[in-house]
Amino acid sequence: MQSDQPASPTARILKRMSATLRTDAGFPVWTIAPREGGGATRVVVLHGGAYVGDASSIHWSLCAEIVETTGSTVIFPLYPLAPDAIWSTSFAALADLARGKGGEESAVLMGDSAGGGLALGLAQHLAREGARPRVALISPWLDVTMSHPETALHAGADPLLNVEFLVAAGRAWAGGDDPRRAEVSPQFGSLAGIRELLVISGTRDVLYPQAVRLVADAAAAQVPCTAILEEGLIHDYALLPVPEAKRAVRALTEFVQAHA
């Protein structure tokens, strides 16, 4: 799930947008923006891959869609992966990317799968500092221990994810730390201070119960939350080139535009 070379922007991005690379965070960070104008809103996009897999073309396509549709600037970090790295290797640097500077508001945080868990964990961290982050999550992995009691009910219907693999990958990402700590499994953290959530998931995703719990937790914490929970759709369907993804992608771009 890891390549020898860091992932590069797609031809669509290189042809239509500005794409610059920096490495001062300790890992590659791409900034993708409109060639002219726009770019005032920052969106930090965190890719999935169970914390062991590289970004892929579907993640670059999401970045391109956000930039083209909303005129925002996307910050796309290629954070270090397990087993060579653990959550704490990059967490502080990722928080710096999301944190606003001076009078600038913190970025919109967006992520799919493991990137969704990382996005929420970072949002919780920023909220404890007094920020009020906005977070959009696609098929988020929020509990690396996979302890939700309904997990087994969805495991047999999921054509992509394997529970045992996820537990092992989550343990590797936690390193020697408790895998239930909020930075690793934000399902166990507080939603206090989160300004708004968008949650997208499908019922044929083994992570679906975690998405449903998050929606319930948001309601209990009085955090505004829009949930798109689709019957019969699979993990990360919103990033796939299928008709069923259109509603979810529109919701993602509208979420960003609403805060531009």
Phi, psi and omega in degrees: 000001178237142181255166180286332182247141176301147180298145181243156179300152178286166178300325179301316180291313183296329182279323191252344190227171172269129180227116181236148184243135172231155182230009184288349176282350183102358178202163182293135176228117178266139172244121184241127187214162173300148180294326180223135176069179176065197175085005183292320178276133178256136178234118175269117180256123182247121187279152175274185183135022178059025180066007177236354185245145181290163169298150181232183183299329181292331178285319176296323179296321176298315178303314181298318181297317180298314181295311184295320187278324187253344184074012181278167171262128179257131174253120189237091181278138174259077188292152181296144188250155171288153007272358181285336179231163175233180186304320186285347180300321188238356190300313182296319179293322178293322177298322177298322179295323183278334185285134178290155179248136181063235179271005183284136177289155175297156184288157165293132179258131183221140178197156176245144174054239177300323177297330175292318176298318179295320179299316180291321177300319177293320179298319178298320179297314180294323179296323178295335178278351180110355176286166178232078188288153173253138190223129175243124187237132180246117180045053191288145174259103192251348180220101185289346177279349178056042188270356181300132185296342180265004181304314183298331181293333183258344184299320182290338181267352184272117182275357187245319191252146180240128186298315183297319177298316181297318179299317179295317179295320178295322178295320178295320181293323178291335185067229178270004182273165178296121180293351176268359178294149191298328181292338181258318179232083186296350174303333183264005178262180182268145175264003181302130179093346175292129184283318184196146179235145165237126183235125182237129179200164177234155188287346177264026178251128179297342178271359182305316179302328179291322177295317180297318178297320180298318179300317178294319179296322178297318178298318180295326181272001181059040175262123178304130185217125172259125182244128173244098184244106192258130179293130172080002182263155191260176179304133177060024181302330183296341181261358184268153180280066181231152181302327183295343182281343189300317180297318181294316180296320177298320178296321179296313181291324178293325178298317179291314182298326182296340184244015179287000000 
